[in-house]
């Protein structure tokens, strides 16, 4: 089962949710060879709940995931911390939405929860918790006290960082995970389609619940695959993202432009 542990369903946090854009993303993810992905949308993105309400209304549930035309979509969330840095949580749709509502007082910069408080809440809720791209500036996750880091159950080996420094990112991420005694899984960190497949995690068997996903990761029954053109994929993705955002800034409909161009 080929899965991406870190993806987004919107082009940018400040933009309104577009079902057509998200559908395009999911279709392209499937075309790129993915069997599943974790939709770790930013916890403070505009219309967070709309994303899951739309998916739940239009696609059948399978275990804890949603079957989007053959692509299993696992609910998740990317959460900022006060010390600077990003974390990833995975759970059922109900758990993720409930947690997102609880974080409403902490969604603005300056009010983000400290890692210690966030970790305690994640532990209380029993969510699958990971450190997102821990070495990306200006994050400071690796410098946090060991007792605060102990809640992490996996570390994100991130496609964006791999594209900029392949060997260095692998070495730093693996060393950090070894220090914590947790596994490393891969995430493209894409906000649009070209980045899918730049790095993937191949599980030994198919799963459709977060419990089984967690079990396989913690048992290390998987391997990571790197695309030979990873730098090109990420660079092209960045160019597309900037172009689409500029279309929106100028008052155009970036979704129609994109979909029309894909037909």
C-alpha positions as CSV (number, residue, x, y, z in Angstrom):
1,X,0.0,0.0,0.0
2,X,1.6,3.2,-1.2
3,X,0.8,6.2,1.1
4,X,1.8,9.8,1.6
5,X,1.7,10.9,5.3
6,X,1.7,14.7,4.8
7,X,-0.5,16.4,2.2
8,X,-2.9,19.3,1.9
9,X,-6.2,19.7,0.2
10,X,-6.1,23.5,-0.4
11,X,-3.7,25.6,-2.4
12,X,-3.2,28.1,0.5
13,X,-4.5,28.7,4.0
14,X,-6.1,32.0,3.2
15,X,-8.1,30.8,0.2
16,X,-11.7,29.5,0.3
17,X,-12.1,25.7,0.1
18,X,-12.7,24.5,-3.4
19,X,-14.2,21.0,-3.8
20,X,-13.2,21.1,-7.5
21,X,-9.6,21.8,-6.6
22,X,-9.5,19.1,-3.9
23,X,-11.1,16.6,-6.3
24,X,-8.4,17.4,-8.8
25,X,-5.7,16.8,-6.2
26,X,-7.1,13.5,-5.2
27,X,-7.4,12.3,-8.8
28,X,-3.8,13.3,-9.5
29,X,-2.7,11.6,-6.4
30,X,-4.3,8.4,-7.6
31,X,-2.7,8.9,-11.1
32,X,0.7,9.3,-9.4
33,X,0.4,5.8,-8.0
34,X,-0.8,6.5,-4.5
35,X,-3.2,4.1,-2.8
36,X,-3.7,6.4,0.2
37,X,-2.8,9.7,1.7
38,X,-3.1,11.5,5.1
39,X,-4.9,14.8,4.6
40,X,-3.0,16.9,7.1
41,X,-4.6,20.2,6.4
42,X,-3.3,23.2,8.4
43,X,-5.3,23.5,11.6
44,X,-5.9,27.2,11.1
45,X,-6.7,27.1,7.4
46,X,-9.8,28.9,6.2
47,X,-12.8,26.5,6.1
48,X,-11.1,23.6,7.8
49,X,-14.4,21.9,8.7
50,X,-15.7,22.4,5.1
51,X,-13.0,20.2,3.8
52,X,-14.1,17.1,5.8
53,X,-17.8,17.9,5.6
54,X,-17.5,17.8,1.8
55,X,-15.5,14.6,1.7
56,X,-17.8,12.9,4.1
57,X,-20.9,13.9,2.2
58,X,-19.7,12.8,-1.2
59,X,-17.5,9.7,-0.6
60,X,-18.1,6.4,1.2
61,X,-16.3,5.8,4.5
62,X,-14.1,2.8,4.7
63,X,-12.8,2.2,8.3
64,X,-11.4,5.5,9.4
65,X,-10.7,6.6,5.9
66,X,-12.8,7.8,2.9
67,X,-12.7,6.0,-0.4
68,X,-12.2,8.7,-3.0
69,X,-12.5,6.8,-6.3
70,X,-10.0,4.2,-5.1
71,X,-7.8,6.6,-3.0
72,X,-8.1,6.1,0.7
73,X,-8.0,9.5,2.5
74,X,-7.1,9.4,6.2
75,X,-8.1,12.5,8.3
76,X,-5.4,14.5,9.9
77,X,-4.2,17.9,10.8
78,X,-0.9,20.0,10.8
79,X,-0.6,22.0,14.0
80,X,1.8,24.9,14.8
81,X,3.5,25.2,18.2
82,X,4.5,28.3,20.1
83,X,8.2,27.4,19.9
84,X,8.0,27.5,16.1
85,X,7.6,24.2,14.3
86,X,4.9,22.0,12.9
87,X,3.3,18.8,14.2
88,X,1.1,16.2,12.5
89,X,-1.9,14.4,14.1
90,X,-3.9,11.5,12.6
91,X,-7.3,10.2,13.8
92,X,-10.9,9.6,12.8
93,X,-12.8,12.4,11.2
94,X,-14.7,13.0,14.4
95,X,-11.6,13.1,16.5
96,X,-9.8,15.5,14.1
97,X,-12.8,17.9,13.9
98,X,-13.3,17.8,17.7
99,X,-9.7,18.6,18.3
100,X,-9.7,21.4,15.7
101,X,-12.7,23.0,17.4
102,X,-10.8,22.8,20.8
103,X,-7.9,24.6,19.2
104,X,-9.9,27.6,18.1
105,X,-8.4,29.9,20.8
106,X,-4.9,28.9,19.6
107,X,-5.1,29.4,15.9
108,X,-3.5,32.8,15.6
109,X,0.2,33.4,15.7
110,X,1.1,34.4,19.3
111,X,-1.5,32.1,20.7
112,X,-0.2,28.7,19.5
113,X,0.0,26.1,22.2
114,X,3.5,25.2,23.6
115,X,4.6,21.7,22.6
116,X,4.2,20.5,26.2
117,X,0.6,21.5,26.3
118,X,-0.2,20.2,22.8
119,X,1.5,16.9,23.5
120,X,-0.4,16.4,26.7
121,X,-3.7,17.0,24.8
122,X,-2.8,14.7,22.0
123,X,-1.9,12.0,24.5
124,X,-5.2,12.5,26.3
125,X,-7.1,12.1,23.0
126,X,-5.0,9.1,21.9
127,X,-4.2,10.6,18.4
128,X,-1.3,9.4,16.3
129,X,1.3,12.2,16.7
130,X,4.3,13.1,14.6
131,X,7.0,15.8,14.2
132,X,6.5,17.5,10.8
133,X,9.7,18.5,8.9
134,X,11.6,19.1,12.2
135,X,14.6,20.8,10.7
136,X,12.9,23.3,8.5
137,X,13.6,26.9,9.5
138,X,12.4,28.7,11.6
139,X,11.3,25.6,13.5
140,X,12.8,24.5,16.8
141,X,11.4,21.1,17.5
142,X,14.7,19.2,17.8
143,X,15.8,21.6,20.6
144,X,12.8,21.0,22.8
145,X,13.1,19.2,26.2
146,X,13.2,15.4,25.9
147,X,10.1,15.0,28.0
148,X,8.1,17.1,25.5
149,X,9.5,15.2,22.5
150,X,8.6,11.8,24.1
151,X,5.0,12.0,22.8
152,X,6.0,11.9,19.2
153,X,5.4,8.5,17.6
154,X,6.9,9.2,14.2
155,X,9.0,11.8,12.3
156,X,8.2,13.2,8.9
157,X,10.8,12.8,6.2
158,X,9.6,15.7,4.1
159,X,9.6,15.9,0.3
160,X,10.2,19.7,0.2
161,X,13.3,19.4,2.4
162,X,14.6,16.3,0.5
163,X,14.5,18.3,-2.7
164,X,16.7,21.1,-1.3
165,X,19.2,18.9,0.6
166,X,18.6,15.2,-0.1
167,X,21.5,13.6,1.8
168,X,21.4,16.1,4.6
169,X,17.7,15.8,5.2
170,X,17.8,12.0,5.4
171,X,20.8,12.0,7.8
172,X,19.3,14.6,10.1
173,X,15.8,13.1,10.1
174,X,17.0,9.6,10.7
175,X,19.4,10.7,13.5
176,X,16.6,12.6,15.2
177,X,14.2,9.7,15.0
178,X,16.8,7.3,16.3
179,X,17.3,9.7,19.3
180,X,13.6,9.6,20.0
181,X,13.3,5.9,19.3
182,X,10.5,6.3,16.8
183,X,10.1,5.5,13.1
184,X,10.4,7.8,10.1
185,X,7.7,8.0,7.5
186,X,7.6,10.2,4.3
187,X,5.4,13.1,3.4
188,X,5.3,15.1,0.2
189,X,3.9,18.2,1.9
190,X,2.2,19.1,-1.3
191,X,-0.5,21.8,-1.8
192,X,-0.9,20.8,-5.4
193,X,-0.5,17.8,-7.6
194,X,3.0,17.8,-9.1
195,X,4.6,17.0,-5.8
196,X,2.7,13.7,-5.3
197,X,5.1,10.7,-5.5
198,X,8.3,12.6,-4.8
199,X,8.7,10.4,-1.8
200,X,6.3,7.6,-0.6
201,X,6.0,5.1,2.1
202,X,5.1,1.6,1.0
203,X,3.3,-0.4,3.7
204,X,3.6,-4.2,3.8
205,X,-0.2,-4.6,3.8
206,X,-3.3,-2.5,3.1
207,X,-5.0,-0.8,6.1
208,X,-8.1,1.4,6.5
209,X,-8.0,2.3,10.2
210,X,-5.7,4.6,12.1
211,X,-5.0,1.8,14.6
212,X,-3.7,-0.5,11.9
213,X,-1.8,2.3,10.2
214,X,-0.1,3.1,13.6
215,X,0.6,-0.5,14.2
216,X,2.4,-1.0,10.9
217,X,4.4,2.2,11.3
218,X,5.5,1.4,14.8
219,X,6.4,-2.2,13.7
220,X,8.5,-0.7,10.9
221,X,6.7,-3.0,8.4
222,X,7.2,-0.6,5.4
223,X,9.9,1.0,3.3
224,X,10.4,4.5,1.8
225,X,10.8,5.1,-1.9
226,X,12.3,8.3,-3.4
227,X,11.5,9.5,-6.9
228,X,14.6,9.9,-9.1
229,X,13.3,13.3,-10.2
230,X,12.3,14.5,-6.7
231,X,14.0,17.9,-7.1
232,X,12.2,18.6,-10.4
233,X,8.9,17.5,-8.9
234,X,9.2,19.9,-6.0
235,X,10.5,22.8,-8.0
236,X,7.7,22.4,-10.6
237,X,5.2,22.2,-7.8
238,X,6.4,25.4,-6.3
239,X,6.2,27.2,-9.6
240,X,2.7,26.0,-10.2
241,X,1.6,27.1,-6.7
242,X,3.1,30.6,-7.1
243,X,1.4,30.9,-10.5
244,X,-2.0,29.8,-9.2
245,X,-1.8,32.2,-6.3
246,X,-1.0,35.0,-8.6
247,X,-4.0,34.3,-10.8
248,X,-6.1,34.5,-7.6
249,X,-4.5,37.7,-6.5
250,X,-5.2,39.3,-9.9
251,X,-8.9,38.3,-9.6
252,X,-8.9,35.3,-11.8
253,X,-10.3,31.8,-11.1
254,X,-7.3,29.7,-10.5
255,X,-9.4,26.5,-10.3
256,X,-11.0,27.0,-13.7
257,X,-7.7,27.8,-15.2
258,X,-6.2,24.7,-13.8
259,X,-8.9,22.3,-14.6
260,X,-9.5,23.7,-18.1
261,X,-5.8,23.3,-18.8
262,X,-5.9,19.7,-17.6
263,X,-8.7,18.7,-20.0
